[in-house]
Amino acid sequence: MKSLLKISSALLLVSLSGCVGGLLGGGKPADLYSFRSEPPQRQPDADARVVAVRQLSFPNNLRPDSIETNANSRVAALAKARWSQPVPEMFRLALIDQLEQSSRTRVARSDFQKPADIMSAEISQFTATFDQGLKAPPLITIVVRAEVASGAARDVAVRSFESRTRATDATVTSIVAAYRAGVSNITQEITVWYRNI
């Protein structure tokens, strides 16, 4: 992990070690976490809009499987904890889950389903910021720019979405729960926006 995150980042890991189970290393595998929740599936209507959801882009400075934190403008990963899947793919699947809650929407899952719309998105921020000190609950900020190309002319609609969710404490469980809430908020907002364009 790039020479164990430099001294400044390592200090953050040390400060968090009481909450997240110690420093990186020691030969122990990381605990895996997910921010997806499995919603009940609905059968889409026969005339439902068909949308293809493309792979999401993600900041190059963030590791897609790390639970990233920010303290004093320095980014580090939570010790011995990471996402069960890369963030862009897990977010894409969470968005698909949310879109499929509407019977008016069908997500194209193969090349045989020709989509009426193509949705793409860019995650520009996905970080827990310790803005009130390392022992205080961090603020989870998620910023996503979504784009939908619709119809034969491929008219493009664009909108940015932002969620700020405060964790209840500085533990990994609480931080992951806040990420989950933030992702849920944004995927719901994107779904409502999509239904109205």
Residue, then its C-alpha position, 0 to 999 in steps of 0.5 A: m500500500k505505497s510504503l504503508l501510507k507515509i508517516s502522516s497517514a500512519l499516524l491516522l491509522v494509529s489513532l484509529s487503531g482502538c476503533v478499527g482493530g489495529l494497524l495494517g499488517g500482522g498477517k491477518p486478513a482484512d474484514l470485508y464490508s459492503f454498502r449494498s443492501e439487497p432490496p426485494q425485486r419488482q417485476p417491471d411493466a411490459d412498457a417499462r423504460v429500459v436503461a443501461v447503467r455503465q461502469l462508474s468512474f472513480p478518483n485515481n487518487l483513491r484505492p477502489d477497495s479501501i475505506e478511505t478517510n481524510a484527516n487534516s487533508r491527508v488521505a489514509a485507509l482504515a486499518k484491516a478493513r476494506w470493501s468487499q468489491p471495488v467501490p465503482e462496481m458496488f455503487r453501480l450495483a446499488l444504483i441498479d438495485q434502486l432503479e429496479q425498485s420501480s416497475r416503470t424501469r428495466v435495467a438492461r443486463s445483456d446486449f439483447q436488451k436494447p436500452a432506450d437510455i444510457m446512464s453513466a456516472e462519475i464518483s468524485q468524492f467518497t471519503a470519511t472526513f475526521d473534521q472534528g478530531l480523530k476520536a469524533p464521528p467522521l462525516i461521510t461525503i459522497v459526490v456523484r455526477a450522473e448523466v443520461a443519454s436518452g432517445a434516438a437523438r441521445d439528448v443528454a441530461v446531467r445532474s450532480f448529487e451530494s450526500r453528507t452523513r455523520a457517523t454515530d461514532a468512530t468505529v468501522t461499523s458506524i462508518v460503514a453504516a454512514y456510507r450505506a446511508g449516503v449511498s442509499n440517499i444518492t441512488q434514491e435521488i438519482t432514481v427519482w431524477y431519472r424517472n422525471i427526465 
